[in-house]
Amino acid sequence: MNRRRFLAGISVSLAAPGMAAAGRPPRNVLIVGAGVAGLAAANALSVRGARVTLIEARDRIGGRVHTSRLWPDMPADLGASWIHGARGNPLTALARDAGAETLVTRYDSAALYITPDLAAIGVNGRGTAWTSGLVERAMEAAEDADADMSIREAIERISPERERSPVRTAQLEHYLAGEFEQEYAGSTRELSAWWTGRDGEFGGNDVMFPRGFSQLINHLSRDQAIRLDARVVHVRWGGRDVEVELESGERLRGDRVIITVPLGVLKQNEIRFSPALPDDKQTAIERLGMGLLNKQFLRFRTPFWPVDSDWHECLKREPGRWSQWLSLARTGAPVLVGFAAGDDARQIESLEDRAIASEAMATLRTMFGSATPEPVATQTTRWSRDPFALGSYSFSAVGSRPSDRTALARPEAGGRLCFAGEACSREYPGTVHGAYLSGRAAGES
C-alpha cells in the first residue's frame, strides 16, 4: 500500500512538462548541482556525446539524497528514503542496475499508541474512515470555489472546529499531520486544496534501501566530471554561449547550462541571472512552496519495540512533533526514525541536538513506557538551515498551479538555459523519481 493511495479517487492525470524534441546535442554543457536531477541530465547528455561538467557547491554529491556514514555499520538516509511506488518507476530499474538491495515498507502493519490524556476523553482509534472522508469532501467542495484555499480552510468551511468534538478534532489533527504535512512537507495552512494530492504516482509498494539511497547516486555519477566545493553565484545566458561564475571568481563557459538547485535556493535568489529570468519563471519560483521534513534518528542497543510493525504512530495533542516513527529493525538496525514537518519542523530546528532528542524520547516513553532506554547515539537533520537546500522539497502552495512547474521547466533561449529537479516535475513533484525524470528530460531536449 502506498501512503498517497487514498487520494487516487480525486487525482487527475497531468502531462509531463513539454520539452523540445531531441536534436543535435550541445557540445559543452554545464550542470549546476550534482543531485539526482543533475546526474540524470549528465547521463542523458553523455549518451548523446556531449561534454558535461557538473558544478556542485557541496563537498559531496547527491544533494537532498544523503546517506550518512556516521555509523559505518548502519547507513542513515538523512534525506530521501524511498522509491515511492516501485512498479514501473524508473528508480526501480536504476536500483537493479546499481545492484542495490531494497526492502518493502509495510504501512498496513502500523501500530497505534494513544496518549493517556486523549484516551481519557474517549479517543480509542484513528477514526480513519471519518477523517479521510471529511478531508475528501472538503477538497471536493473547494474545487467549486472561485479561488484556491488551504486544506485547513477547506475543512473549516464544512466542519468548523467549534462544531467538532474533542475526540474528532484529535483524530483529524493526527490524520492531517501524517497524511499531509509529513507527506508533502508543508503546513495544512499552506497546502493548496486545489492541487495537493493531484500528482501522478506509480503503482506497487514503497521500498527503501537497507544499505542507503546513495548507492543510486554513486551509480549515476560514474564517469562524470564533477567539481565539488564550487558555489555558483551568477549565470549569464544572454549571448551565444553561457557563462557560469563561481564564488571564487572563476568563470566557466559552455553552450548550455542546466540549473538543478533546489527551489529553496532559487527562492532566496542565491544565484543571479543575467538577463533576469522571464516573469512566468520568477512567478513560479515565488508561488510554489518549499517544504520542510526533518528526521530524528535514535539508535538503541537492541529493539525494545514490536519489530513486526514498520510504523509506530502516536495519537497525541501535538501530532506534528514525533507522532510518526519508522522502525529500521527489519533492515538489521536497532533504530527508530521520528519525523517532524512544516511549522513544527522549523520550530524544532532552533533547538540543540540534545534537546531535540530529549523531546523525541519523551514521546517514545509515552508510547512504550517509562522504562524505555536512552539511545546510544542520535542523528538530527535541519534541512531548512542547509544553505544548499533551504528546505526539503517543493509543495503546491495556495495560489500556485501545475502550470508553474511547466513554466519553471521550460527551456529558454533555444535551450541555452534549462531548469530541472523535483520542483520542475508537473506530474511527480516532491519525489526523487520526479527529479530523475525531469533531469533526464532536460538532458534529452
C-alpha positions in Angstrom: 0.0 0.0 0.0 1.2 3.5 -0.9 0.5 6.3 1.6 -0.9 8.5 -1.1 -3.3 5.9 -2.4 -6.4 7.3 -0.6 -6.2 10.4 -2.8 -6.4 8.3 -6.1 -10.1 8.9 -6.3 -9.6 12.7 -6.6 -6.4 12.8 -8.5 -6.1 14.0 -12.1 -3.8 12.9 -14.9 -1.2 15.6 -15.6 1.0 15.7 -18.6 4.8 15.9 -18.2 6.3 19.3 -19.0 6.7 19.9 -22.7 10.3 19.7 -23.7 12.0 20.3 -27.0 12.4 17.2 -29.2 15.8 15.7 -29.0 18.1 17.0 -31.8 21.7 17.8 -32.3 23.3 17.6 -28.8 25.2 20.6 -27.4 28.9 20.3 -27.3 29.7 21.6 -23.8 27.1 21.6 -21.1 27.4 23.0 -17.6 25.1 21.5 -15.0 24.7 23.4 -11.7 24.0 20.8 -8.9 25.1 17.2 -8.7 21.9 15.8 -7.1 19.6 13.3 -8.8 18.3 15.7 -11.5 21.8 16.9 -12.4 23.3 13.4 -12.6 20.3 12.2 -14.6 20.8 15.1 -17.1 24.5 14.4 -17.2 24.0 10.7 -18.1 21.4 11.6 -20.8 23.8 14.1 -22.3 26.8 11.8 -22.1 25.0 9.2 -24.1 24.5 11.8 -26.8 28.2 12.6 -26.9 28.2 15.9 -25.1 31.0 17.1 -22.8 29.4 17.6 -19.4 30.7 19.4 -16.2 28.7 19.1 -13.0 29.3 22.0 -10.6 28.4 21.2 -7.0 28.5 23.7 -4.1 28.8 20.9 -1.5 31.8 18.7 -0.7 29.7 15.7 -1.7 27.3 14.7 -4.5 23.7 13.7 -4.1 22.0 16.9 -2.9 19.0 16.0 -0.9 19.8 12.3 -1.2 22.3 12.0 1.6 23.3 8.7 3.2 25.1 9.4 6.4 28.0 7.0 7.2 28.4 8.4 10.8 27.5 4.8 11.9 29.6 2.7 9.5 27.6 -0.4 10.2 24.2 1.4 9.8 23.8 3.8 6.9 21.2 6.5 7.6 19.3 8.2 4.8 19.0 11.8 6.1 17.2 13.0 3.1 15.2 10.8 0.6 14.5 7.4 1.9 12.0 5.6 -0.5 11.2 4.7 -4.0 7.5 5.8 -3.9 5.6 3.2 -5.9 8.2 0.7 -7.3 6.1 -0.8 -10.2 7.2 0.9 -13.4 9.2 3.5 -11.5 12.5 4.4 -13.3 14.3 4.3 -10.0 13.5 0.6 -9.7 15.4 -0.2 -12.8 18.2 2.1 -11.7 18.4 0.3 -8.3 18.6 -3.0 -10.1 21.4 -1.8 -12.4 23.2 -0.5 -9.3 22.8 -3.8 -7.5 21.1 -2.1 -4.6 19.1 -4.2 -2.2 15.5 -2.9 -1.5 13.0 -3.6 1.3 9.3 -3.1 1.1 7.9 -0.7 3.8 4.6 -2.2 5.2 2.1 0.5 6.0 -0.6 -1.9 6.9 1.4 -3.1 9.9 1.3 0.3 11.6 0.9 0.2 15.4 -1.1 2.9 17.2 -0.4 4.4 20.6 -2.8 6.8 22.2 -1.6 9.2 24.9 -3.4 8.8 28.3 -4.9 12.3 28.2 -6.6 11.6 24.8 -7.7 8.1 25.9 -9.3 9.7 28.9 -11.6 11.8 26.7 -12.7 8.8 24.6 -10.1 8.6 21.8 -9.9 4.9 21.0 -8.6 4.8 17.4 -7.6 6.8 14.4 -11.1 7.3 13.1 -9.6 7.0 9.6 -12.9 6.5 7.7 -14.4 9.6 9.2 -11.2 11.8 8.9 -10.3 10.7 5.3 -14.0 11.1 4.3 -14.1 14.6 5.7 -10.9 15.7 4.0 -12.0 14.3 0.7 -15.4 16.1 0.9 -13.6 19.3 1.9 -11.3 19.2 -1.1 -14.1 18.3 -3.5 -16.1 21.2 -2.2 -13.1 23.5 -2.6 -13.0 22.7 -6.3 -16.2 24.8 -6.8 -14.7 27.8 -5.0 -13.8 30.9 -7.1 -10.3 30.9 -5.6 -7.8 28.4 -4.2 -7.6 28.0 -0.5 -5.6 26.0 2.0 -6.6 22.5 3.1 -7.2 23.8 6.6 -9.6 26.5 5.3 -11.4 24.0 3.1 -12.0 21.7 6.1 -13.1 24.6 8.4 -15.7 25.6 5.8 -17.6 22.3 6.0 -16.6 21.3 9.5 -15.6 24.2 11.8 -13.6 23.2 14.8 -16.1 24.7 17.2 -18.7 22.1 15.9 -16.4 19.1 16.3 -16.0 17.1 19.4 -12.5 17.0 21.1 -12.2 13.3 20.0 -12.9 14.1 16.4 -10.5 17.1 16.4 -7.7 15.0 17.9 -8.2 12.3 15.2 -8.4 14.8 12.4 -5.2 16.6 13.5 -3.4 13.2 13.7 -4.6 12.3 10.2 -3.6 15.7 8.7 -0.2 15.6 10.3 0.6 12.1 8.9 -1.1 12.1 5.6 -0.5 15.7 4.5 2.1 17.6 6.5 4.6 14.8 6.8 3.8 13.6 3.2 4.0 17.0 1.5 6.3 18.8 4.0 4.0 21.8 4.3 1.6 23.1 6.8 -2.1 22.4 6.0 -2.4 26.2 6.3 -0.1 26.5 3.3 -1.0 23.4 1.2 -3.3 24.1 -1.8 -6.8 22.4 -1.6 -7.0 22.5 -5.4 -3.7 20.9 -6.2 -2.3 18.9 -3.2 -2.5 15.2 -3.9 -3.3 15.6 -7.6 0.1 14.3 -8.6 0.7 11.2 -10.7 2.0 8.1 -9.0 3.5 4.7 -9.8 1.8 1.6 -8.5 3.2 -1.1 -6.2 4.9 -0.8 -2.9 7.2 1.8 -1.4 10.7 0.4 -0.9 13.7 1.7 1.0 17.4 0.9 0.9 18.9 -1.0 3.8 22.4 0.0 2.6 21.5 3.5 1.7 20.0 5.5 -1.1 23.4 6.8 -2.0 24.0 3.6 -3.9 21.9 5.0 -6.7 23.8 8.3 -6.6 27.2 6.5 -6.8 25.9 4.5 -9.8 24.7 7.6 -11.6 27.9 9.5 -11.0 30.2 7.0 -12.6 32.5 8.5 -15.3 31.1 12.0 -14.8 33.3 15.1 -14.4 32.2 16.7 -11.1 33.6 19.8 -9.5 32.9 19.9 -5.7 33.1 22.9 -3.4 32.2 25.1 -6.3 29.3 27.5 -5.5 27.7 29.2 -8.4 26.7 32.9 -7.9 26.0 34.2 -11.3 24.7 32.7 -14.6 24.9 34.8 -17.8 22.8 33.3 -20.6 22.0 36.2 -22.9 24.7 35.7 -25.5 25.6 32.9 -27.9 27.2 31.0 -25.1 26.5 30.7 -21.4 28.8 31.7 -18.6 28.8 30.4 -15.0 30.6 32.4 -12.4 31.7 30.8 -9.2 32.0 32.3 -5.7 35.8 32.2 -6.2 35.5 34.5 -9.2 36.3 31.7 -11.7 34.2 31.7 -14.8 33.2 28.7 -16.8 31.8 28.8 -20.4 29.6 26.4 -22.3 26.9 26.4 -25.0 24.2 25.3 -22.5 23.6 25.4 -18.7 21.1 23.3 -16.7 20.1 24.6 -13.3 19.2 21.8 -10.8 19.5 23.6 -7.5 16.5 23.2 -5.0 13.6 25.5 -5.1 14.6 26.9 -1.7 17.9 28.2 -3.2 16.0 29.8 -6.1 13.6 31.5 -3.7 16.4 33.1 -1.9 18.0 34.4 -5.1 21.2 32.7 -4.2 22.1 32.7 -7.9 21.9 35.8 -10.0 20.7 35.5 -13.6 21.6 37.9 -16.5 19.4 38.6 -18.1 16.7 38.2 -15.4 14.5 35.2 -15.6 11.3 35.5 -17.6 8.4 36.7 -15.5 6.5 33.4 -15.5 9.5 31.6 -14.3 10.1 34.1 -11.5 6.4 33.9 -10.6 6.6 30.1 -10.4 9.5 30.3 -8.0 7.7 32.7 -5.8 4.3 30.9 -5.8 5.4 27.3 -5.3 6.1 26.3 -1.7 9.4 24.9 -0.3 8.5 22.4 2.4 10.4 21.0 5.4 10.6 17.5 6.7 13.2 16.6 9.3 14.2 13.4 10.9 15.4 12.3 14.3 17.4 9.0 14.2 17.7 7.3 17.6 19.9 4.2 17.8 19.5 1.7 20.6 21.4 -1.3 21.7 18.6 -3.6 20.8 15.0 -3.1 19.7 12.5 -2.7 22.6 9.5 -2.1 20.3 7.5 -4.7 18.3 9.7 -5.4 15.3 6.8 -6.8 13.2 5.5 -3.2 12.7 7.4 -0.9 10.4 5.4 2.2 11.5 4.5 3.3 15.0 2.1 6.2 15.4 1.4 8.2 18.5 -2.0 9.9 18.6 -1.2 13.0 20.7 -2.1 16.6 21.1 0.9 17.8 19.1 0.7 15.4 16.1 3.3 17.2 14.0 6.1 16.5 16.5 7.3 12.9 16.6 3.8 11.3 16.1 5.2 9.1 13.2 8.0 6.7 13.8 9.7 4.3 11.3 11.3 1.2 12.6 14.5 0.1 10.8 14.6 -3.2 12.7 13.9 -5.2 9.6 17.0 -3.8 8.0 19.0 -5.1 10.9 19.3 -1.7 12.6 18.0 -1.1 16.1 17.0 2.4 15.1 13.8 4.4 15.3 13.3 7.4 13.0 10.9 10.2 14.0 9.5 12.8 11.7 8.6 16.5 12.1 7.2 18.6 9.3 6.2 22.1 8.4 5.9 24.6 11.2 6.8 22.1 13.8 10.0 21.2 12.0 11.0 24.8 11.8 10.4 25.3 15.5 12.4 22.2 16.4 15.4 23.3 14.3 16.1 26.1 16.7 16.8 23.5 19.5 20.1 21.9 20.2 20.6 18.2 19.3 20.3 17.1 22.9 17.0 19.0 23.4 15.5 17.6 20.2 16.4 14.0 21.2 15.0 14.6 24.7 11.7 15.8 23.3 11.5 12.8 20.9 12.3 10.4 23.7 9.5 11.9 25.8 7.1 10.8 23.1 8.6 7.3 22.9 8.3 6.9 26.7 4.6 7.9 26.4 4.3 5.2 23.8 6.4 2.4 25.3 6.6 3.2 29.0 8.9 5.0 31.4 11.5 2.2 31.2 12.3 3.0 27.6 16.1 3.1 27.5 18.2 6.1 26.4 19.6 5.9 22.8 23.2 5.1 22.4 23.6 7.5 19.5 21.5 10.1 17.6 21.5 11.9 14.3 19.4 15.0 13.5 18.5 16.8 10.3 18.0 20.5 9.8 17.2 20.9 6.1 16.0 24.5 6.2 19.3 25.5 7.6 21.3 23.7 4.9 22.4 26.6 2.7 22.4 24.4 -0.4 18.9 23.2 0.2 17.0 25.7 2.3 14.2 23.1 2.8 13.3 19.5 1.9 11.2 19.5 -1.2 8.5 21.6 -3.0 4.8 21.5 -2.5 1.7 23.0 -4.1 1.1 26.2 -2.1 -2.1 28.1 -2.0 -2.3 30.2 -5.2 0.2 28.0 -7.1 -0.8 25.8 -10.0 0.7 23.0 -12.1 1.5 25.4 -14.9 4.0 27.0 -12.6 6.1 23.8 -12.7 5.7 23.7 -16.5 7.0 27.3 -16.7 9.9 26.5 -14.5 10.9 23.5 -16.6 10.6 25.3 -20.0 13.9 25.7 -21.8 14.9 29.3 -22.6 16.9 30.9 -25.3 16.7 27.9 -27.6 17.7 25.6 -24.9 20.8 27.5 -23.6 19.2 27.8 -20.2 17.3 24.9 -18.7 16.0 24.0 -15.2 15.4 20.6 -13.8 14.6 19.0 -10.5 11.6 17.8 -8.5 10.1 21.3 -8.4 10.1 21.2 -12.2 8.1 18.0 -12.4 4.5 18.6 -13.1 3.4 15.0 -12.6 5.8 13.8 -9.8 6.8 16.8 -7.7 8.4 16.3 -4.3 9.9 12.9 -5.3 13.2 11.5 -6.3 11.7 9.9 -9.4 10.3 13.3 -10.3 13.8 14.8 -10.1 15.3 12.0 -12.1 12.7 12.2 -14.9 13.0 16.0 -15.0 16.8 15.8 -15.3 16.6 13.2 -18.0 14.1 15.2 -20.0 16.4 18.3 -19.8 19.4 16.2 -20.9 17.4 14.7 -23.8 16.0 18.0 -25.1 
